[in-house]
Amino acid sequence: MSGLSSIVTHMLSQKFQFWCRTILVLSLSGAFPTHAENIPDLQSLIHQFGIQYQSLAGLEQDKTIFFNVAENHEKELAAGVVIYMIVTPDKVIEFIKNNGMASVEVEVTLQDFIPLNATLETFNRFNFEGGSREATNFLAAKSGNQFNLSAQELQTVRSINPINASPIPLASQVYREILWQRWQDYHKKGLKGIAAYDRSAGKTADPAKELLVASLNNKILVNYFPDLYKIWLNYPVALPAGVDEHFFLINRQVESRPTVDLVHRIILTADTGGIILSRQFYVGHSYNSNQLMLICLPFRNGSLVFYVNQTFTDQITGFGSSIKRPVGREQMRRRMDSHLKNLSRVLTDH
């Protein structure tokens, strides 16, 4: 088996290098859009998602239907859900554009906008929660799964002398500097600027490769938004008129611990609907990275909102993976269902 494993690893490595070269060629060619793309029609989209139109025909307000999304990485959990809302697509898009999807997530404790000219001071709203052990544990961080930190970031943490210093402000300041550097590296280099997490014993988790896999295998982008697909793969590139871009720092509760995320989001709108793409290019702990996509289309006197979530985590690999994967996927589906229903309620009351 070891021989077969090495062959597969070599083939995957070659595939990754091939796509990196392809992306570079596309980037240098300047093959990017000068105008917004057309939003796919409903029939085409549900066919691509493998949804039966009959199941949508009887869909009532705030009811959801789940659909399968292919998983193309050993650490990937993917799921899709669609909901019918009694609000038009432009109102769904406008709300998310102004408030962020995180505004309807009960797990979120902080959502902060990061401007394109961000400085270290931009991250000052982030602090470890008072009274928690997170700050103390962070200052004693080691390679492994407790915190998602690169080897260089761990060296920075180890160089700090916490003696006679209050752990919360000290840890908060060190983490803010790491977050600012993470944001700068991604903003300047895109996926190639994302540092891997040190998992000890020479092992790493690589969110850059994970997010590349998520994008390369997104058939909706490939088939219906080819120009947006190139932008998403090749970021940073100039965005065409009509595409909204934002960065966020989000703090949410995951596994009863505060978890800070750095998020990049772009929105493309058209007369018939819109698409929202978002990736968490840094995650504090528990999982490695995330990509989500929402597509809003007119339906009856409201909208259908399709939500696809791809999360990458080390927790579903190794012994018991055949059990952990479906359990993790089901937990993800429940959260997605809750978030969409919260969004619908907020929009209906808005």
C-alpha positions as a Markdown table, in Angstrom:
| # | Residue | x | y | z |
|---|---|---|---|---|
| 1 | Met | 0.0 | 0.0 | 0.0 |
| 2 | Ser | 2.9 | 2.4 | 0.7 |
| 3 | Gly | 3.9 | 2.2 | -3.0 |
| 4 | Leu | 0.4 | 2.9 | -4.2 |
| 5 | Ser | 0.2 | 5.8 | -1.7 |
| 6 | Ser | 3.4 | 7.4 | -2.9 |
| 7 | Ile | 2.2 | 7.1 | -6.6 |
| 8 | Val | -1.1 | 8.8 | -5.7 |
| 9 | Thr | 0.7 | 11.5 | -3.7 |
| 10 | His | 3.0 | 12.1 | -6.7 |
| 11 | Met | 0.1 | 12.3 | -9.1 |
| 12 | Leu | -1.8 | 14.8 | -6.8 |
| 13 | Ser | 1.4 | 16.9 | -6.5 |
| 14 | Gln | 1.8 | 17.0 | -10.3 |
| 15 | Lys | -1.9 | 18.0 | -10.7 |
| 16 | Phe | -1.5 | 20.8 | -8.2 |
| 17 | Gln | 1.6 | 22.0 | -9.9 |
| 18 | Phe | -0.2 | 21.9 | -13.3 |
| 19 | Trp | -3.0 | 24.0 | -12.0 |
| 20 | Cys | -0.7 | 26.5 | -10.4 |
| 21 | Arg | 1.1 | 26.9 | -13.8 |
| 22 | Thr | -2.3 | 27.2 | -15.6 |
| 23 | Ile | -3.5 | 29.8 | -13.1 |
| 24 | Leu | -0.3 | 31.8 | -13.6 |
| 25 | Val | -0.7 | 31.7 | -17.4 |
| 26 | Leu | -4.3 | 32.9 | -17.1 |
| 27 | Ser | -3.2 | 35.7 | -14.7 |
| 28 | Leu | -0.5 | 36.9 | -17.1 |
| 29 | Ser | -2.8 | 36.7 | -20.1 |
| 30 | Gly | -5.2 | 39.3 | -18.6 |
| 31 | Ala | -8.1 | 37.1 | -19.5 |
| 32 | Phe | -10.6 | 38.8 | -17.2 |
| 33 | Pro | -14.0 | 40.2 | -17.7 |
| 34 | Thr | -14.9 | 43.8 | -18.5 |
| 35 | His | -18.6 | 43.3 | -17.8 |
| 36 | Ala | -20.8 | 41.3 | -15.5 |
| 37 | Glu | -21.7 | 37.7 | -16.5 |
| 38 | Asn | -25.2 | 36.4 | -17.0 |
| 39 | Ile | -26.9 | 34.6 | -14.1 |
| 40 | Pro | -28.0 | 31.1 | -15.1 |
| 41 | Asp | -31.6 | 30.3 | -15.5 |
| 42 | Leu | -33.4 | 28.3 | -12.8 |
| 43 | Gln | -33.8 | 25.1 | -14.9 |
| 44 | Ser | -30.1 | 25.0 | -15.7 |
| 45 | Leu | -29.0 | 25.6 | -12.2 |
| 46 | Ile | -31.2 | 22.9 | -10.5 |
| 47 | His | -30.1 | 20.4 | -13.2 |
| 48 | Gln | -26.5 | 21.2 | -12.4 |
| 49 | Phe | -27.2 | 20.7 | -8.7 |
| 50 | Gly | -29.0 | 17.5 | -9.3 |
| 51 | Ile | -32.3 | 18.7 | -7.8 |
| 52 | Gln | -35.7 | 17.5 | -9.1 |
| 53 | Tyr | -37.8 | 20.5 | -10.3 |
| 54 | Gln | -40.9 | 18.7 | -8.9 |
| 55 | Ser | -39.5 | 19.0 | -5.4 |
| 56 | Leu | -39.1 | 22.8 | -5.8 |
| 57 | Ala | -42.5 | 23.2 | -7.3 |
| 58 | Gly | -44.1 | 22.4 | -3.9 |
| 59 | Leu | -41.6 | 24.3 | -1.8 |
| 60 | Glu | -43.3 | 26.4 | 0.8 |
| 61 | Gln | -42.0 | 29.6 | 2.4 |
| 62 | Asp | -39.0 | 29.1 | 4.6 |
| 63 | Lys | -38.9 | 25.3 | 3.8 |
| 64 | Thr | -35.5 | 23.9 | 2.7 |
| 65 | Ile | -34.3 | 21.1 | 0.4 |
| 66 | Phe | -30.9 | 19.6 | 0.8 |
| 67 | Phe | -28.8 | 18.4 | -2.2 |
| 68 | Asn | -25.5 | 16.6 | -2.4 |
| 69 | Val | -22.2 | 18.4 | -3.2 |
| 70 | Ala | -19.2 | 16.3 | -4.3 |
| 71 | Glu | -16.3 | 16.1 | -1.9 |
| 72 | Asn | -12.9 | 16.1 | -3.6 |
| 73 | His | -10.5 | 16.2 | -0.7 |
| 74 | Glu | -10.0 | 13.8 | 2.2 |
| 75 | Lys | -10.5 | 16.7 | 4.7 |
| 76 | Glu | -13.6 | 18.2 | 2.9 |
| 77 | Leu | -17.2 | 18.3 | 4.1 |
| 78 | Ala | -19.6 | 19.6 | 1.5 |
| 79 | Ala | -23.3 | 20.2 | 1.5 |
| 80 | Gly | -26.0 | 22.2 | -0.3 |
| 81 | Val | -29.4 | 23.5 | 0.7 |
| 82 | Val | -32.0 | 25.7 | -1.1 |
| 83 | Ile | -34.7 | 27.8 | 0.5 |
| 84 | Tyr | -37.7 | 29.7 | -0.8 |
| 85 | Met | -38.0 | 33.3 | 0.6 |
| 86 | Ile | -40.8 | 35.8 | 0.1 |
| 87 | Val | -38.4 | 38.6 | -0.8 |
| 88 | Thr | -36.9 | 39.4 | -4.2 |
| 89 | Pro | -33.3 | 38.5 | -5.0 |
| 90 | Asp | -32.1 | 42.1 | -5.0 |
| 91 | Lys | -33.2 | 42.5 | -1.4 |
| 92 | Val | -31.4 | 39.3 | -0.4 |
| 93 | Ile | -28.2 | 40.4 | -2.1 |
| 94 | Glu | -28.5 | 43.9 | -0.7 |
| 95 | Phe | -29.0 | 42.7 | 2.9 |
| 96 | Ile | -26.0 | 40.4 | 2.7 |
| 97 | Lys | -23.9 | 43.1 | 1.0 |
| 98 | Asn | -24.6 | 45.6 | 3.8 |
| 99 | Asn | -24.7 | 43.3 | 6.8 |
| 100 | Gly | -22.8 | 40.1 | 5.9 |
| 101 | Met | -24.0 | 36.6 | 6.1 |
| 102 | Ala | -22.4 | 36.3 | 9.6 |
| 103 | Ser | -25.1 | 38.8 | 10.9 |
| 104 | Val | -27.7 | 36.0 | 11.0 |
| 105 | Glu | -25.4 | 33.4 | 12.6 |
| 106 | Val | -26.1 | 33.1 | 16.3 |
| 107 | Glu | -22.5 | 31.7 | 16.9 |
| 108 | Val | -21.0 | 35.1 | 15.8 |
| 109 | Thr | -19.9 | 37.5 | 18.5 |
| 110 | Leu | -18.0 | 40.0 | 16.3 |
| 111 | Gln | -18.0 | 40.9 | 12.7 |
| 112 | Asp | -15.6 | 43.7 | 11.7 |
| 113 | Phe | -15.0 | 45.2 | 8.3 |
| 114 | Ile | -11.4 | 45.2 | 7.1 |
| 115 | Pro | -10.7 | 48.1 | 4.6 |
| 116 | Leu | -8.3 | 47.7 | 1.7 |
| 117 | Asn | -5.9 | 50.1 | 3.4 |
| 118 | Ala | -6.0 | 48.2 | 6.7 |
| 119 | Thr | -3.3 | 48.8 | 9.3 |
| 120 | Leu | -2.5 | 47.0 | 12.5 |
| 121 | Glu | -4.9 | 49.3 | 14.3 |
| 122 | Thr | -7.7 | 48.0 | 12.2 |
| 123 | Phe | -7.6 | 44.8 | 14.1 |
| 124 | Asn | -7.8 | 46.4 | 17.6 |
| 125 | Arg | -11.4 | 45.3 | 18.1 |
| 126 | Phe | -10.2 | 41.7 | 18.4 |
| 127 | Asn | -9.5 | 40.6 | 21.9 |
| 128 | Phe | -9.4 | 37.4 | 23.7 |
| 129 | Glu | -12.4 | 37.1 | 26.0 |
| 130 | Gly | -11.9 | 38.2 | 29.5 |
| 131 | Gly | -11.9 | 35.4 | 32.1 |
| 132 | Ser | -11.2 | 32.7 | 29.5 |
| 133 | Arg | -8.1 | 30.5 | 29.4 |
| 134 | Glu | -7.8 | 31.1 | 25.6 |
| 135 | Ala | -5.2 | 33.8 | 26.1 |
| 136 | Thr | -3.0 | 31.8 | 28.5 |
| 137 | Asn | -3.2 | 28.7 | 26.2 |
| 138 | Phe | -2.3 | 30.8 | 23.2 |
| 139 | Leu | 0.8 | 32.1 | 24.8 |
| 140 | Ala | 1.8 | 28.5 | 25.5 |
| 141 | Ala | 0.8 | 27.3 | 22.1 |
| 142 | Lys | 2.6 | 24.3 | 20.5 |
| 143 | Ser | 2.5 | 22.6 | 17.2 |
| 144 | Gly | -0.7 | 20.7 | 16.8 |
| 145 | Asn | -4.5 | 21.3 | 16.6 |
| 146 | Gln | -5.2 | 23.6 | 19.5 |
| 147 | Phe | -4.4 | 26.7 | 17.4 |
| 148 | Asn | -4.0 | 27.1 | 13.7 |
| 149 | Leu | -0.5 | 28.6 | 13.5 |
| 150 | Ser | 2.4 | 28.3 | 11.1 |
| 151 | Ala | 5.9 | 27.3 | 12.2 |
| 152 | Gln | 7.0 | 31.0 | 12.0 |
| 153 | Glu | 3.9 | 32.2 | 13.9 |
| 154 | Leu | 4.7 | 29.6 | 16.6 |
| 155 | Gln | 8.2 | 30.9 | 16.9 |
| 156 | Thr | 6.8 | 34.4 | 17.4 |
| 157 | Val | 4.6 | 33.2 | 20.2 |
| 158 | Arg | 7.4 | 31.3 | 21.8 |
| 159 | Ser | 9.6 | 34.4 | 21.8 |
| 160 | Ile | 7.2 | 36.3 | 24.0 |
| 161 | Asn | 8.0 | 36.4 | 27.7 |
| 162 | Pro | 4.6 | 36.4 | 29.5 |
| 163 | Ile | 6.1 | 36.8 | 33.0 |
| 164 | Asn | 4.7 | 39.7 | 34.9 |
| 165 | Ala | 2.3 | 40.5 | 32.0 |
| 166 | Ser | -1.4 | 40.2 | 31.9 |
| 167 | Pro | -2.1 | 37.3 | 29.5 |
| 168 | Ile | -5.2 | 38.7 | 27.8 |
| 169 | Pro | -3.9 | 42.0 | 26.5 |
| 170 | Leu | -0.5 | 40.5 | 25.7 |
| 171 | Ala | -2.0 | 37.5 | 23.8 |
| 172 | Ser | -4.5 | 39.8 | 22.0 |
| 173 | Gln | -1.8 | 42.1 | 20.8 |
| 174 | Val | 0.4 | 39.2 | 19.5 |
| 175 | Tyr | -2.6 | 37.6 | 17.8 |
| 176 | Arg | -3.6 | 40.9 | 16.2 |
| 177 | Glu | -0.2 | 41.2 | 14.6 |
| 178 | Ile | -0.5 | 37.6 | 13.3 |
| 179 | Leu | -4.0 | 38.3 | 11.8 |
| 180 | Trp | -2.8 | 41.5 | 10.2 |
| 181 | Gln | 0.2 | 39.7 | 8.6 |
| 182 | Arg | -2.2 | 36.9 | 7.4 |
| 183 | Trp | -4.5 | 39.5 | 5.8 |
| 184 | Gln | -1.6 | 41.3 | 4.2 |
| 185 | Asp | -0.1 | 38.1 | 2.7 |
| 186 | Tyr | -3.5 | 37.0 | 1.3 |
| 187 | His | -4.3 | 40.5 | 0.0 |
| 188 | Lys | -1.0 | 40.7 | -1.8 |
| 189 | Lys | -0.6 | 37.1 | -3.0 |
| 190 | Gly | -4.0 | 35.4 | -2.8 |
| 191 | Leu | -3.9 | 31.7 | -2.2 |
| 192 | Lys | -0.2 | 31.6 | -2.6 |
| 193 | Gly | 0.2 | 33.9 | 0.4 |
| 194 | Ile | -1.6 | 31.5 | 2.8 |
| 195 | Ala | 0.8 | 29.9 | 5.2 |
| 196 | Ala | 0.3 | 26.2 | 6.2 |
| 197 | Tyr | -0.6 | 25.3 | 9.8 |
| 198 | Asp | 2.1 | 23.4 | 11.8 |
| 199 | Arg | 0.6 | 20.1 | 13.0 |
| 200 | Ser | 3.9 | 18.8 | 14.6 |
| 201 | Ala | 6.1 | 15.9 | 13.6 |
| 202 | Gly | 6.6 | 17.4 | 10.2 |
| 203 | Lys | 2.9 | 17.4 | 9.4 |
| 204 | Thr | 1.0 | 20.4 | 8.2 |
| 205 | Ala | -2.5 | 21.4 | 7.2 |
| 206 | Asp | -2.6 | 23.5 | 4.0 |
| 207 | Pro | -5.6 | 25.8 | 3.6 |
| 208 | Ala | -4.2 | 27.2 | 0.3 |
| 209 | Lys | -4.4 | 23.8 | -1.4 |
| 210 | Glu | -7.8 | 23.1 | 0.2 |
| 211 | Leu | -9.3 | 26.3 | -1.1 |
| 212 | Leu | -7.7 | 25.7 | -4.5 |
| 213 | Val | -9.4 | 22.3 | -4.6 |
| 214 | Ala | -12.8 | 23.9 | -3.6 |
| 215 | Ser | -12.5 | 26.4 | -6.4 |
| 216 | Leu | -11.3 | 24.0 | -9.1 |
| 217 | Asn | -14.1 | 21.6 | -8.5 |
| 218 | Asn | -16.9 | 24.2 | -8.3 |
| 219 | Lys | -18.9 | 23.3 | -11.4 |
| 220 | Ile | -21.3 | 26.2 | -11.1 |
| 221 | Leu | -18.4 | 28.7 | -11.4 |
| 222 | Val | -16.8 | 26.7 | -14.2 |
| 223 | Asn | -19.9 | 26.3 | -16.3 |
| 224 | Tyr | -21.9 | 29.5 | -15.6 |
| 225 | Phe | -19.4 | 32.1 | -14.3 |
| 226 | Pro | -16.1 | 31.4 | -16.1 |
| 227 | Asp | -14.7 | 34.9 | -15.7 |
| 228 | Leu | -15.6 | 35.1 | -12.1 |
| 229 | Tyr | -14.0 | 31.6 | -11.7 |
| 230 | Lys | -10.7 | 33.0 | -13.1 |
| 231 | Ile | -10.8 | 35.9 | -10.8 |
| 232 | Trp | -11.5 | 33.7 | -7.8 |
| 233 | Leu | -8.5 | 31.4 | -8.7 |
| 234 | Asn | -6.1 | 34.2 | -9.5 |
| 235 | Tyr | -6.8 | 36.7 | -6.8 |
| 236 | Pro | -5.4 | 39.4 | -6.4 |
| 237 | Val | -6.5 | 40.8 | -9.8 |
| 238 | Ala | -8.5 | 43.8 | -10.8 |
| 239 | Leu | -12.2 | 43.3 | -10.4 |
| 240 | Pro | -14.6 | 44.4 | -13.1 |
| 241 | Ala | -17.3 | 47.1 | -12.5 |
| 242 | Gly | -20.3 | 45.7 | -10.7 |
| 243 | Val | -18.4 | 43.3 | -8.5 |
| 244 | Asp | -18.5 | 44.2 | -4.8 |
| 245 | Glu | -15.5 | 43.1 | -2.6 |
| 246 | His | -15.1 | 43.1 | 1.1 |
| 247 | Phe | -12.9 | 41.6 | 3.8 |
| 248 | Phe | -14.1 | 40.8 | 7.3 |
| 249 | Leu | -12.7 | 39.7 | 10.7 |
| 250 | Ile | -15.2 | 37.4 | 12.4 |
| 251 | Asn | -15.2 | 35.9 | 15.8 |
| 252 | Arg | -17.6 | 33.0 | 16.5 |
| 253 | Gln | -18.0 | 30.2 | 19.0 |
| 254 | Val | -16.9 | 26.9 | 17.6 |
| 255 | Glu | -16.8 | 23.9 | 19.9 |
| 256 | Ser | -17.4 | 26.2 | 22.9 |
| 257 | Arg | -14.3 | 28.3 | 22.1 |
| 258 | Pro | -14.0 | 31.7 | 20.4 |
| 259 | Thr | -12.6 | 31.3 | 16.9 |
| 260 | Val | -11.4 | 34.2 | 14.8 |
| 261 | Asp | -11.7 | 34.0 | 11.0 |
| 262 | Leu | -10.4 | 36.2 | 8.2 |
| 263 | Val | -12.9 | 36.3 | 5.3 |
| 264 | His | -12.8 | 37.4 | 1.7 |
| 265 | Arg | -16.1 | 38.0 | -0.1 |
| 266 | Ile | -17.1 | 39.1 | -3.6 |
| 267 | Ile | -20.6 | 39.7 | -4.9 |
| 268 | Leu | -21.8 | 39.8 | -8.5 |
| 269 | Thr | -25.3 | 41.1 | -9.3 |
| 270 | Ala | -27.4 | 41.2 | -12.4 |
| 271 | Asp | -31.0 | 42.0 | -13.2 |
| 272 | Thr | -32.1 | 38.4 | -12.7 |
| 273 | Gly | -30.3 | 37.6 | -9.4 |
| 274 | Gly | -26.8 | 37.4 | -8.0 |
| 275 | Ile | -24.0 | 35.2 | -6.7 |
| 276 | Ile | -22.0 | 35.6 | -3.4 |
| 277 | Leu | -18.6 | 33.9 | -3.0 |
| 278 | Ser | -16.8 | 33.8 | 0.3 |
| 279 | Arg | -13.7 | 32.1 | 1.6 |
| 280 | Gln | -12.3 | 31.9 | 5.1 |
| 281 | Phe | -8.6 | 32.0 | 4.3 |
| 282 | Tyr | -7.6 | 31.9 | 8.0 |
| 283 | Val | -9.4 | 30.1 | 10.8 |
| 284 | Gly | -8.3 | 30.1 | 14.4 |
| 285 | His | -8.9 | 26.4 | 15.3 |
| 286 | Ser | -11.2 | 23.4 | 14.9 |
| 287 | Tyr | -11.2 | 23.5 | 11.1 |
| 288 | Asn | -8.8 | 24.7 | 8.4 |
| 289 | Ser | -10.6 | 26.7 | 5.8 |
| 290 | Asn | -14.0 | 27.2 | 4.3 |
| 291 | Gln | -15.6 | 28.3 | 1.0 |
| 292 | Leu | -19.3 | 29.1 | 0.6 |
| 293 | Met | -21.4 | 30.2 | -2.4 |
| 294 | Leu | -24.9 | 31.6 | -2.4 |
| 295 | Ile | -26.9 | 32.1 | -5.6 |
| 296 | Cys | -30.2 | 34.0 | -5.6 |
| 297 | Leu | -32.8 | 33.6 | -8.4 |
| 298 | Pro | -36.4 | 34.9 | -8.8 |
| 299 | Phe | -39.0 | 32.3 | -8.0 |
| 300 | Arg | -42.8 | 32.9 | -7.9 |
| 301 | Asn | -43.2 | 36.2 | -5.9 |
| 302 | Gly | -39.9 | 35.8 | -4.1 |
| 303 | Ser | -36.5 | 34.1 | -4.4 |
| 304 | Leu | -34.8 | 30.7 | -4.3 |
| 305 | Val | -31.5 | 30.9 | -2.4 |
| 306 | Phe | -29.0 | 28.1 | -3.1 |
| 307 | Tyr | -26.3 | 27.7 | -0.5 |
| 308 | Val | -23.2 | 25.5 | -1.0 |
| 309 | Asn | -20.7 | 25.1 | 1.9 |
| 310 | Gln | -17.3 | 23.4 | 1.7 |
| 311 | Thr | -15.4 | 23.1 | 4.9 |
| 312 | Phe | -12.0 | 21.5 | 5.4 |
| 313 | Thr | -11.0 | 19.9 | 8.7 |
| 314 | Asp | -8.5 | 17.4 | 10.0 |
| 315 | Gln | -11.1 | 16.1 | 12.4 |
| 316 | Ile | -12.7 | 13.7 | 9.8 |
| 317 | Thr | -9.5 | 12.0 | 8.8 |
| 318 | Gly | -7.7 | 9.0 | 10.3 |
| 319 | Phe | -9.3 | 6.2 | 12.4 |
| 320 | Gly | -13.1 | 6.3 | 12.3 |
| 321 | Ser | -13.3 | 8.6 | 9.3 |
| 322 | Ser | -16.2 | 6.6 | 7.8 |
| 323 | Ile | -18.3 | 7.5 | 10.9 |
| 324 | Lys | -16.9 | 11.0 | 11.5 |
| 325 | Arg | -17.6 | 12.3 | 8.0 |
| 326 | Pro | -21.4 | 11.7 | 7.8 |
| 327 | Val | -21.7 | 13.0 | 11.4 |
| 328 | Gly | -19.8 | 16.2 | 10.5 |
| 329 | Arg | -21.7 | 16.7 | 7.3 |
| 330 | Glu | -25.1 | 16.4 | 9.1 |
| 331 | Gln | -23.9 | 19.0 | 11.7 |
| 332 | Met | -23.0 | 21.3 | 8.8 |
| 333 | Arg | -26.4 | 20.8 | 7.2 |
| 334 | Arg | -28.2 | 21.8 | 10.4 |
| 335 | Arg | -26.1 | 25.0 | 10.7 |
| 336 | Met | -26.7 | 25.9 | 7.1 |
| 337 | Asp | -30.5 | 25.3 | 7.5 |
| 338 | Ser | -30.5 | 27.4 | 10.6 |
| 339 | His | -28.6 | 30.3 | 8.9 |
| 340 | Leu | -30.9 | 30.4 | 5.9 |
| 341 | Lys | -34.0 | 30.4 | 8.0 |
| 342 | Asn | -32.6 | 33.1 | 10.2 |
| 343 | Leu | -31.8 | 35.1 | 7.0 |
| 344 | Ser | -35.4 | 34.7 | 5.7 |
| 345 | Arg | -36.9 | 35.8 | 9.0 |
| 346 | Val | -34.8 | 38.9 | 9.2 |
| 347 | Leu | -35.6 | 39.8 | 5.6 |
| 348 | Thr | -39.3 | 39.2 | 6.1 |
| 349 | Asp | -39.3 | 41.5 | 9.1 |
| 350 | His | -37.0 | 44.1 | 7.6 |
